[in-house]
Amino acid sequence: MSPLHCSIGIEVALPLGIVRLHVAGNDRARVRARAVALPCSTSCIDRITIDAGLEALHRSEAVALLRECRRVLRPGGHLRLSALDVEASGALPIAPGEVAGLAGRLRACRWIGSPDEWNDLASQVGLVPRPAAPGSARNEDGTWAMNLEFTKPLPSPSTDRPLVSVLIPAYRSRFFAEALDSVLAQTYDNIEVVICDDCPTDEIETLVARYAAREPRIRYFRNQPRLGSRQCHIRCLSLASGDGIKFLSDDDRLHPACVARMVACLTTFPDVTLVTAHRQCMDAKGHALADLDGSVRPVSEDSRVDGAALARAMLMHGVLNIVGGPTAVMFRRADLVDTRPDVFSFAGRPYRSMGDMVMWFNLLSRGDAIYLVDTLSDVRLHPDQEMRAEWVRADAAQNVARMQVDGARMGLIPEDAPTGVPWTPLSWRPQPLPSGVGDALLGRTEMESGNLDVALRHLERATAAAPDLPFVHGLRASVLHRMGRSDEARAAAERTLTLNPSDRGALAIVAEWRDARRHSGIEEAEGAPELDGAIDHWPAADQLIGGLVAIEGWLVSHPPVATDVRVLVDGCEWPAWTRRQTGLNTAPPAAWVAPPNARPRFRLMIDTRSIPDGRHVLTITGHGGEGRTLTLGRRPVVIRNREILSVADGPAAEVVEHLVRERDAQRLELERRLEAALRERDEARARVDSRP
């Protein structure tokens, strides 16, 4: 496979195999949009060159651009950027005709970083500066540009069973033995247990002595003098020698498969910097407690979550800790050890408390996260914890404001960023990219730039190479529609809808064409559309699921019209989040490329916490034009303590029919009573009106 290059800011035509991102002059809005999301899949580009537009970016936008470049680069890939060098431009001789060029460039500048600043920003997003990078070069307008190069690090050459350091900053002896037992019971045995004893008494030292005689994996260190929580965590990390890091609070517990599950994720996904899982809250006696707002499962299956988007969501919701405390997380030591001035610093600012959140923001700035839905740890909540101290609570309010400011400086809260958090199930596997997609992407870029003739030529070649890709036909229909060639646009849109009936752009083109013909009297309005669909994924039977529950299915209309999916609980419409998709086997880097003949699928996310306890009937309905409705599926469920239990498989089918008949009978009885009451009212009114 030939190397793939990406150039940002180049005006000339590029050879095949290069993605062109057009930046006209200092078009800041276009640069910022590209900085938020480059249209490439993760780890697919070998080299990126940026030679225009950087001086038009704010510092936060520059960080976001560097982060996106790190995401799309392959391990070992290079980034070369050319930024305005003000010092060289001002110190070196400038010809009289070049003064205007320098003044114009300086007026357009919003942030100018020195080489050290660029290197520091690149390090904070996971890029490594290249020491042999070229120096400054003179531009045509007389200004000077500094050329910098960075590399995306290669994965560490460790084995499939790397050493994991389980770090226990110990303060209390009350639950310490229980925590240590849970570490030694792990199914993954290539671990070391680093204990930093900050207890005011010798109780923990005595407990460790009993284990150390038979357990060589334990490394014990006594803090003299006591360091406090912050410095004790930092010392633990400095003493670790493993590739993987797993903190464990002295009052929490790990489930036996916790380390094995998490280390498998880190070894399989090199671009993932943080692995977390659902944690069960418990009280001082070990009794299970209900999930807190931050511990509810955010996804319904093991998933990879976009790191920057997750950090943005946590910051924008008042620093809601969705990731969890130190016990819930595993990460690589190499991804955090070079944070300056220490690991509890964010954007160069040290934090006295909320150190776990600070670590997560640094890790999410460098890569993605994986969330495992299985419960892999137990987190204890009791009055003796430091997080309940008055000084921590007072410090937290100020920390929230500081983190939001630092998050904005680090490009994690851009102005035009989407509000959602992209996530992909770990079961999803990309397919090879079909032929013709390269021309389609070039055509899409030309269409956005207004070059419709050039875009159409690219898309004609793409449709010849990939006649069964709805994405290609949809782009061609859009170009023809913008060019005013309505009949050809309608034909291309109908071809798109035969391949992907849910393409909204094609639906709009066909609807507009038909409306125009109706208004001119050429054709009559068609009848109401027919709906077809089904639910093919319900929550597993006899399994309690809390938080967001996923229900998947498909819905199509004939002829194609816009459709909607709704959730009914006991016959009443209930709020749910709907995510439209064209199948989970779409191929990056063009995530909008639908597979041939894909059914228009959807995913419903229902928050079980909003449904009252008891037995209910859950109904999913599809809706189309002309008021058409189709029942896609119906299932009885039991809600218990904000968790849902599906009971529709096997013998429970009788329960389904019984509950449905019972609900229908109740509804019919209510309707009969209502009709009788209305009839009696009408008769009474008639008697009154008939009186002389």
N, C-alpha and C positions, 0 to 999 in steps of 0.2 A: 504494500500500500504506500503510495507516494505521500510525502509530508504535506500537511494542510496548514496553510498560512492564513492569518487574518490581519488585514490592514485597516486602520482607523484614521481617517483624515486625508486619504489619498484621492486626488481628483481624476487621475488617469484611468483608462480601462485596464483591467487586470486579467491575466491569463486564467484559463480554466483550472479549477481546484482551489481558488482563493475566494473567500467570502469578502465582499466589498461592503463596507459601512460608510456611506457617503456623509461627509460633514462639510457643509458649505461655509467657508470662512470661519467666523466665530459664532456659529449658530448654537448658542448655549443650551437652548431648550432641547435640540436634537441630541447634543452630546450627553445631557443629563439623562434623557430617556434611554440612550444606549448604555449609559453607565449603570443604570438600575438593572437591566436585563439584556445581556448579549444573546442574540438568537442562535445559540449553539448549545449542544448538550454538554454535560460534564465530561472533562478529560478527553476532548476530541481534537484540540488544536495543538500543533507542534511549535508554532512561533507566532507571536503577535507583535506588530509594529504600530506605534502611535506617534505620528509626527505633526499633528495639527490639533488645535483646539484646547490644549491642556491649560493654557493661561486663562481661558474663559471659564474654568471650573472653580467653584469654591473648594476649600480644603476637604469638606465632607464629601463632595461629589468626586474628588480625586481618590479618596479612600474607597468609595463605592466602586469606582472604575477598576482600581487595582484588585479589589476583592473579586469582581466578576472575571477579570483576566486570570486570576489564580484558579477560579472554578473551572473555566473552559480549557485551560492548559493541560496537556498530558504531563504525567510525572517526568521530570527532566526537561520539560519544554521551557522556552525562553520568551521573555518579554523585553522589548526594546522600546524606550520612549524618548522623545526629544522635547524638552521643555525650555522655555525662555530663560537664558542665563543673564540676569540683569547686571550682575557684577562685571561680567566680561563685556557686555554691551556698553556699559558706562565707562569702563576703564580703558578700553582699546580705542584707537583713533577711529572716528566716524566721518565719512565724507559728507560735504554739505547736502547733497541730494538724498542722503540716507537718514537725516534727522527726522523728517516727517514720518518715515516708516517706523522708526523706533518709538516716536511719540504716539502714533496710532496703536501700536502693539501694547504700549503701557496703559493707554486709556481703556483698552479692552480687558485688561487683567483684573481678575478678582482674587486670585491667590497665587503667589509665587513662592515656591519652596526651594530651599538650598539642597544640594546633593545629600547632605546628612538628614534633612527632613524627609526627603523622598525615600531614602533607605530605611528610616525608622518606620514610616507608614507601611512600606512594603513588608517589613518584618512583622508588623502587627496583624497583617492579613495572611501570613503564611508564605511569603515569597522571600527568597534568599538573594541579597545583592551579589553580583558577580564582581570580583575584585579587579578583573582585567577589562572592565567596560571602557569603551572609548570616551574621550574627553569632549571638549566643546568644538563646535563647527559653526562657520559663518553662514548666515542665511542671505538670500538675494536682496532683502530690504536693508541689509547692513547690521541687523541684530545678530546676536550669538545665541546658539542653542546648546544646552548641555545634553549629552547622550548618556543615558543610564541603561543598564541591563540587569535583569533579575531572572531567577530560575525557580521553577516549582520543584521542591525537593523530591527525590526518589524515595519510595518506601524503604524503611529500614530492612536490611537483609537478614532479619532474625528468622527463626524457624517458625513452624506452625504452632508451636507451644512456647510462646515467650514467657519470660519470668514476669509475674505480677506481684507488685508490692502492695500489700494490704496495710494501710497506715491507721493506727489507733492512737489519736491524741487522748490520753487518759486523765480524767479529773476526779471521777467518782468511782468508788469500788462497789457500789450497791448492785449494779447490773453488769459489771465488767466481765465476770466469769461466763455469763450467758452470751455476751458478745464474742468473747474469744472462742468459746466452744463452737459457735456458728461458723467462724472462719476455718477452724481445723476440720470441720465436717464437710468442706467443699469437695465436690467431685473432681474439680481441677486441682491437681496437687503441686504444680510447678509455681509455688507462691513463697513469698517471704512475709513474715508478720513483723512490722516495725512498730514498737510501742514506745511512745514518749510519755514518761510518767511525770505529770504535773500535779499530782495529788499532794495535799498538805501533810498527809500521814504516810506511813510505809505499808498500808494495806494492799495496794496494787502490787508493790514489789514482792510482797509475801505470796500473793496469788500467782504471779508470773513464775516465781521460783519453783512452784509445784509442777508447772507445765514444762519449764525449760529442760528439766532433767530427761524427759522422754520425747521432746519435740524440738529438733535442731533448727527448724525453720523460724523460730522466734528470735528476734533481735531486740533487746531491751535497753533503753536509755533513760537515765534519770536526769531531770532538769534541775540544775543547781546554779542559780536560784530558780524559783518558779517563773515561767515565762508568760503565762496567760494564754487565752485561747488562740489569739491571732498568731503570735510568735511560735506557739507549740505546733500549729498546723504547718507553718513555714519550715520549722526544723524537721518535722516528719518527712516532708517532701525532699528536703536536702539530703536526708539520710537514705532515701530509697535508691535502690540499684536496679529495679525492674523496669522493663519497657512500658508495662501497663501500671496505672495507679488506681487504687480503689481505697477511698477513705471509708472508715467505719467509726461512727460515734460510739462511745463506751456504753451507751444505754440502748443501742439498736441491735438488730439481728439480721443476718444474711440467710437466705434460703440456700439449700445445698447446691443448686445448679446456677447460682447467681454469677459467679466468676466465670464459669465455663461458657455460659450463654453470651456474656458481654465480651469476653476476649475473642470469641469466634466472630463477632461483628467487627471488631477493630482489625482483625487479620484479613477479613474478607473485603472490607471497604476502606481503601487507603484514604479516600477523601472525607471520611467521617472522623470527626475529632472528639465526639462525645456520645456515649451510650448511656441511656437511662431506661428505667422500667417503672411499672406501677409499684407503689409502695403502700403497704397496709398500715394505717395509723392504729396505735394501741395505747392503752392507758398504763399506769404504773404497775398494774397487776397482770399485764399481758393480754387483757381483753380487747377484742377488735372494736375500733371506733369507725364511725361513718367517714367517708372521704371528705377532705376539705376542698375548698374551691380549686386550689392548685394541684391537688392529687387525683382529681377525676381524670380518667383516661381520655386524652384528647383525640385519639384515633381508635378504630375498632379492630385493627389487626396490626401486627408488627410492621413498622413503617419507617422509611427514611424521610426526615423532615428537613426542609431548607433551613440552614443555620442562620443566615442573616434575617430571614423573615420571622423565625422563631424568636430571635433576640428582639426584633422590632415589636412583635406582639407583646412580649413580656414587659418591655419598656413603656409601651403606650397604654398598658392596663395597670399603671401604678406599680410596676415592678412585681407582677404576679409570677411567683416561682413555679412555673409549670414543670421545669426540669426536675426539681426536688432538691433535698439537702445533700450534703457530701456522701451520705450512705447510699443514695440511690444511683450514683453515677460512677462510670469508669472512663478514663481517658489515657492518652499516651503522655508519658513524661516529657518527651521531646516537644510536644505541642504547647507546653506551658512553661517549661523551666527557664526560658530566656525572657520572660516578661519582666519589665523593669518599671520601677525600682524593685518590686517583689511581686509574687504571684497574686497578692491581694490588691493589685493596682490595675486601674482601667484607664486607658488613654493617658497614661503617665501620672495619674492621680492616685495616691494610696488611700485605701478605705479602712477605717478602724473596725467596722462591723459589716455584716452582710457579705462576708468574704466569699461565700459559696456563689452568690449571684455574680460577683465580680469575675470569678474564675469561669463561670459559664459564658458570660459575655465575651471574654477573651477567646475562648474555644470556639464559640459559634461564629465569631468574626473570621475564623480561619478555615471553617469547614462546616459540614452538615452534622445533624444529630440522628440517632436511631432511637426510636421509642419501642420498647417491648411491652406488650399488653399483659403478659403474665406477671403476677406478683412475685418479686424476687427479693424483697427486703421488708422488714417490719420496723417502723419508725415509732419510737415511744414519745408520748407527750405527757409531761408531768411538771409540777410547779417548780422543781429545783433547777430547771434548765436555764442557761445563761440568756437565751433569747427572750426570756420573760422578764429580765431585769429592766429596771426603769431607765438606766442610761442607754440600753440598747434600743428601747422603744423611742426614746427622745432622739437618738441618733438616726433612726430609720427614716423619719420624715425628711430630714435634710439629705440623707443618702439618696432617696428617691429622686429629688430634684437634681442632685449632682449627676446621678447616673443618666437621667434623661438628657442633660446637657452634654455629657461626655458621649452618650450614644449618638447624638446629632453630630458632634464633631467627628465621630468615627464613621459617619455615613450610614448608620443603621436606621435612621429615621429621615429618609429623604422626603421632600415635599410631595412628589407625585408617585410614591410607592403604593402598590396595592395593599389592601387591608387584610387579605387572606394569608394563610400559611400553607404553601404548597407541600404536599406529602405524597409519597409513592410507596405502595405496599412492597415489602421485601420479596414477595412472591412474583412480582412483575419482572419480566426479562425482555430487554429490547430485541427487536428483530432487525435483520440487515436492511439498510436504507435502500428503497427501490430506486431504479434508474430513472433519470429525468428530474429528480428532486433538485439537483444542482441548478439546472436551468430555471426551475420554478422559483427557487429562492432569489435568483438574480432578477427574474421578472417581477417578483414581489417588491424588491428594492427599487427597481426602476418605476414601478407604479406609484410607490409612495413618494418618489421624487418628481412625479408629474411627467415622466418620459413614457407616454402611453404607447407610442409606436415601437420603441425599443422593447418595452415590456411585453407587448403582444408577440414579437418575434421570438423572444425567449420562451414564452408560454406555448407557442405553436410547436416548437421543438420538444418541449416537455410533454405535451399531450401525445405526440407521436411516439415518444419513448415510454410513457407510462399511461396508456389509455384507460386503465382501471383505477386510477387514483382520484378520488373526488376532490381532494385539495387542489390539484392542478386544474381541473375543469372549473372549480369555483373561482379561482383566481382569473382564469380566462374570461369567465362570465362577467366578473367585476370590471375588468379592463374594457371589454366590449360595451358594457353598460355606460361607463364613463365617456366612451367615445361616441355615444349616441346611436350605436348600431343595435337597436332594440331586438329585432328578430333573431340576430345571431346570438345576442346575450341570452335571450329566452331559451334558445336551443341548447346552449352550453349549460345554463342553469338547470334545465330539465335533465340533461345528462348527469349533472352533479347529484341531483335528487334521486336518480335511479341507483346510484352507488351509496349515497349517504342521505337518507330522507330527512335528517334533522339539521341539515346545513341551513342556518338562518339567513345568510346572505343570498343564497340561491332562492329560498322561499320568498324573500322580499322582491327579488327581480321578477320571478314568475307572477307573483300577486300584482305587482305594478303593471306588468304587461297585460294581464287579463282585465284589470280594471280599466285600462285605456281602451281595450277592445269593446268592453261592455258599454262604456260611455259613448263610443262611436257607433253602437248598434251592430257591431260585427258578429257578436256571439252572445248567447244567453248565459245567465248565471248557472253554475253547476249546482248539483244537489249537495246535501250535507256530507261531510267526509265520513268514511268508515274507520274505526279504530281497531287496532290489534296490538296485543302486548301481554305480558305476564311478569310475575315476580319469580325469579329463579334463585334468590338467596335470602333466606330468613335467618334470624338468630338461631343458633344451635338449640335443639330441644333439650329440656331438662338441665340447662346451664344458666346460672345467674350471671347477668351482665349488667354492669353499672355504667353511668355516664352516657356517652353517645353510642347509640346502637345503629348499625348500618343495615339497610335493606336495599337490595339491588334488583334491577329488572330492566325491561325494555318496553318501548311504546312507539308505535308508528301509525301514521294516518294515510289513507288512500282516498282522494289525492292528497299530496303533502300539504299540510297546514301546520302552523305553530301549535304545539301541544303543551299540556301542563300536567303535573302529577301532584296529588294531594293525599294527605294522611287523615283518616277519620278514626277517632277513639269513641267507641260506643255511638257511632253515627254522627258525631260532632267533629267538625274540621279542627285539626290540631296543628300547631306550628311545627315545621321541620325545615331543615336545610337540604336543598336539592342541588346535586352536582351532576351536570350533564357530561357525558363522555361518549366517545366513539369506540370504546373497547380499550382494554388495558394493554393491548399488544401494538400500540402505535410506536413508531420508530423515531428516536431523536436523530439529528438535532431539530427536525421539524416536528414538534409535538402536535401540530395541528393536522398532520398527514393521517387520514383515516385509512384503515385496511379496506380492501375491496369488499363490497357488499356487506359492510358492517351494520349491524342493527343499532339504532340510536338508543344507547343505554343511559341509565340514570342511577344515581346513588342517593338514597335518602338518609339523613342523619337525624335521629330522634333523640331528644334529651329526656331520659326517663325520669329525671328528678322533678319534672314539671307535671307528671301524671300521678294522681293520688293512688294510694295503696288499694289493692283489691283485684278482682277479676275484671277484665275488660276484653272487648273485641276490637282488634286492630284491623282496619280496612284500608287498602291502597287503591285509589281510583285514578284513572287517566281521563283527561278532558281535552276535547278538540273544538273545532269550529262548529257553529250552529248549535251549541249547547250539547254536543254528543258527550256521553259519559260511558266509561268501561270500567268494570270492577276487575282490577288486575290480580288481587289476592286478598284473602281474609284469614285471620288467625287469632285464636284466643290467647291471651297472655295474662300473667299474674304479675303485678307490681308489688314488691315487698322491700321496704326500706330503700326506696329510690333505685332498686334494681329490677330488671325485667326477666321473667322466666317464660320462655316459649313452650307451649304444651300441645303442639299440633301434630307431632309425628306419632306413628304407631297407634296404639290403642286410644290415644287422646283424640283421634279423629271423631269419635263419638261425642267427646266434650265439645268439639267445634260445632257439630250439628245441633247439639242440645242448647248451647249458648246462643247460637244464631237464631234457632227457632224461638227461644225464650225472648230474645231482644225483639224479634219481628212481631211476636204475639203481643208484647207490651206496647210496641209502637202502633200496631193495628187497633188495640184496645183504646189507646189514647186518642187516635184519630176518630174511632167510632164515637167516643164520648164527646169529643169536640164537635163532630157533626151533629150529634143529638142536641147538644147545648145550643148550637147555632140555629138549628131547626126550631127549637122551643122559643128562642128569642124572636125569630122571624114570625112565628105564629102569634106570639104575644103582641108584636107590633101591628100585625094585621088586624087582630081583634080590637086594638085601641083605635086604629084608623077607621074601622067599620062602624064605630059607635056614632049615633046621630049627634 
